[in-house]
Structure formats: structure tokens, C-alpha cells
């Protein structure tokens, strides 16, 4: 998977590049709008990450020109400006997602993966599994090692999210927004409590612990060997 | 657009116009009455003569001595101011004519009007006269035609002079009135200029200055008062803003100090990878806290400037709260606090913002509720408004803290500042969201616990407005 980052802030750009490279992506970085635009026009990328505020050509302008040239590559905007108008403008121009600085890196990673997955053809799954954990999506049932586990509706949604994105670190904000539709930071440890309870049901009676805490970033479900 | 004409000019013009109209009317009336007076005087004299003539004619014998008759009429005219008299009998034969202009040349009015004592003005080439025509029945040879005239040149002359003097005075009067009113208006505006001077001297550092309402005229008291109120509000806002900036600086200084100290200490000697990792994790938490505080402050700053657009829709508060209960349930259970919801209500509002406000209130209530208690949310209608009450048991908050609960960075217990309960902006955000929805929020606290009461304009209300 090949990504292009257009970010004029040198330090931010370098860290993003490093982070995304370490997450297994091939990353190109451009520090100004014009170079970024030429790269995007000439090279083939799976995703563009554009800063809105650029010194020469702003992110919107790049996106507009790309869409006019029939480039359908997914675009994720980064911006320090958080107003609904900006967001609407970006999405109207054909941006696929929008992230406000400062953001948690895990959040960016999760969204990048979502966008990449979206561009791949979606498959309607009936069941999900990791190791010996199985989720029956149609009947909302979970079982581990053949043993039925009783979960509340929200616990099931939480587990489904984790299993669907197994191997990915999901930040608390993303979990809150995906499972409970709470799109703002809470100053409570609600997510930690929910995960703890889920762990109690999924992992406590098994030797193989599936739900992992990634300190400072969030939670993920994975097998110890990491081959998900 | 042209600025409106100056007040001084306007008032001066107004006063001058009024003065002009009054003086003109006054002059006109004086002139008319003097003219009238002269006319009455003349007419009275003419009538006296005519009466004497009539009496004389009535005693006139058919066989009269012309010379005696003439003498008799001459006598009548003596003592008056040179009147002229002409008498002819029915056949038109001249009976008497005083020396001077020939009155027989005058156009006679129609005979049937003559007895009425018709009075006319007449002038020959040199003089003006007032003339009385009368027909008098005599003993013989009647009726006689009597014409009496007196010269009125001196009256007319006087009137002409008076006319000039009068109008000169009127014009002078108008000019003087204009000048006086200009001076008076300027003088009258002096208090206004004084106030302007006082106001222009108020700088940002002297917002506590007030205009002394007792030293301004009654008409300006209101202006001074409302200006003082404006100053009051500005001063409050200014103080709040300064305090807010100071608070921000203070709130940011603590995490920055932590980060700096920690980083400096860790760099002071070589450590192994695990230790570095620990330090970075710890830093991460500080960063996250700062990022959240910045986000919250940005939200409040935008709310202050009305920059948070409201996507108004109908919101089922019951289901919204149920979702929030779902979200907080596990956490509340860990805190051994249960959540209850009573009532049902719909409001018009921004879903995300109201959710955020309710979420802040709920987490606040759960956090301050002692274990094995319940947080109760009640929805109800009061008139057309919707009332949301969030109640939690707990130690009463002292009354002096209650109004300040919604202030930014305000904490009832300063020592609990950094016990992981956010930056102290939660309730400030609740308040700004409620106010953005034209609602109000009050807190009260007693032995039964703490209650937050939100009043929002009701759904019914908004539906009726359509």
C-alpha cells in the first residue's frame, strides 16, 4: 500500500511518515502543495493525506484539481481548523475523511486502514473469528472454543469492532464513536471499564489472552504471533 | 449614506422658522389693526359731518338764501381736518361745494346703494381721500346727494413708514433669534460634549470609570446610565477574559512543567529502552490532557463568538439519555452508582451538542455521587419549556460556590485539581451549550444532594413558531 503525505510542517510530516512506514505502508512525503500535486498526478497512490493549510496550493485546491482530473484516490484531510463549515467544504469537494489536529496517531492509523478497506471491495460477512473466538454476526452470538459466551448488545458491538479490525490498535475515541456514537472526548475511563468487562468474559477463563492494551494508544485484539 | 444634519443646525433652523412665522404673523396683525384704527377714525369723522349736514338739510327752507346756506355748511366743516363737502339736490343742481378738488367728478355709486352710507377710497392725481356717499331726504327738493371726503395722505404716509420699520424689525428679530438659538443650542449641548470628553478618556485600563449620573441634565441621565451599564458589562467581560487567559496560562504551566522536568531528568543520564518508554508513555498522558483542554477551550471560545452552528433537529431526550446510560452504565456500576431516568420530553436542538452537555452532567454526577447511591435524571414539561433535572446525592456544595460552578477552570476543592477529572471545563461547556439553545441552567445543593436544572425552550414552543 502506497501513501502520499502532503504536509508543510516538517516535523509533523517526518513523524507521520515514520509512523505510517512502521505500520507497514510505503510512504512518500511532500512539503509543499505543488510538488504534492505533481506526485499525486503522476504516481499511483492508494491514499493521500493532505494538510489543508499549505503555503502555496492549499489542500482543497489539490483535491479539486485531482477530482477534476478524474483521480478517485481516497483523500484524508488533516487540519488545525475545526469548524463544521470547513468539514462540510472538504467533504463536498470529495474528501473521504477529516481529522483535526492534534490527533492521536492510532486514530489516524485506524482511519487510514478504514479508507483503504473501503476502497477494496466490501464483503458481507456472516461470521468473524480470531484464534478460537468466533462471532456469529447474524445471530449476535459469540463463542470461544465452542463455548457460548453471553454478551450484552454493546459488548457484542465492541467485540465485533475489535475482531473486524484485528491486529489494529483502536484508540478509545474511535471505540467510543463506533460503538456508542459518542463523538467527543470524555474525561472518564468509560472505555477502559467496558474493555475490562469484556475481557472478563472473553479472556479470563482462557490461557490465550486475545484483548491487548497498547499503552498510550488504545486496545486491539490479536493473537500473540500477530498473524491476523 | 449622507450623515444626518447636525443637531445644532437642525435646532437652529427649527427655532428660526418658528420665530419667523410668529414675528411675521405679529407684524401683519399690528399693521392691519393700525390701518383699521385709522379707517375707523376717518369714518367716524365722515359720519359726524354727514350727520350735521343731514340735520342742516332737514331744516332747510324751500326758499333759502344761498349765501346763508353756504355759510351754514362752511360752519359745519370748521373744526375738522380740511374735509371736502358736496351737496346736490334731486335735480342734480349744486347746492354746496367746498373749495378744493371737484367732488362732482367722482364716480357715483348706484343710486339704490347711496342711502347706505357707502364709503370708498378715491384719489385724484395728487391726493388720497376717504369718501362717504349718502342720500339725505330734505324738506324740499330732496333727496339730496351728499358727498363728504377727507384727505388721508398723512395716514397712508405714516402707514408706509411704519410698514418699513416694522418689517425691518421683523427681519432683525429673525436674525437675532437665529443667532440666539444657535448659541442656546450650543450651550445646551455642552453637557453632551462634557460626557463625550469623559467617555473619550476611558481606556481599556480604566473600565472602572463611570460617568457621574448626578452631574448630567435629566435628559442625559438615561444615556449616562446605559453607558455606565455598558461599561459595567465590558468590565466584567474584560475581567473574565483576563482571568480566563491567566487560568489558561496556569493550567498549561503545570503539564508543561511536568514534561520539562521529566524530560530533563531523564536526559541527565543514560537509561535503558524500557525506562525511556515509560517516560514517553507518561508524557503521552500529559499531552493528551493538554490536547483535550485545548479542544475544550476552543469549543468554549467558539461558543462565546457564536461560531458553533446549531444543526437543529427534533431530539427525543429519553432515547438520547438511554444511549448515554448505556455508555456510562459499566463505569457507573464500577463506581457502585445506579442511573435512573424518569419522564419523557422532546426538544429542538443540536444532537451532538446536547449529547455532549448531558454526557458532561452525567459523568459529573456519577463522579460526585457516593457509592451505593443513584443518579436520577428527570424529564418534565413546565409550561412550554422542557425541564431536565440531573440529581445526585452527596455532600452539599456551599451556596457561595454554586454560581461559580459553571466558571471555567472552577473547582470547589482546589486541592483536587489534577485528580484526573478533566480540566474543569466540563460544566462551563454544559452552560455554553445550554445557552446556545436559549436555555438556562442552575445548580442547587442541599442535604438531599446536588441538582442541576436545565430549562430548554420546548418542542411545542418551536412547533408553534412555524
Interface residues (C-beta under 8 A of the other chain):
Chain A: X82 X83 X84 X85 X102 X104 X154 X176 X180 X181 X182 X183 X184 X185 X186 X187 X188 X189 X190 X193 X194 X197 X215 X216
Chain B: X280 X281 X284 X285 X287 X288 X291 X292 X294 X295 X298 X302 X307 X308 X309 X311 X323 X326 X327 X328 X330 X331 X334 X352 X355 X356 X359 X363 X366 X367 X420 X421 X422 X426
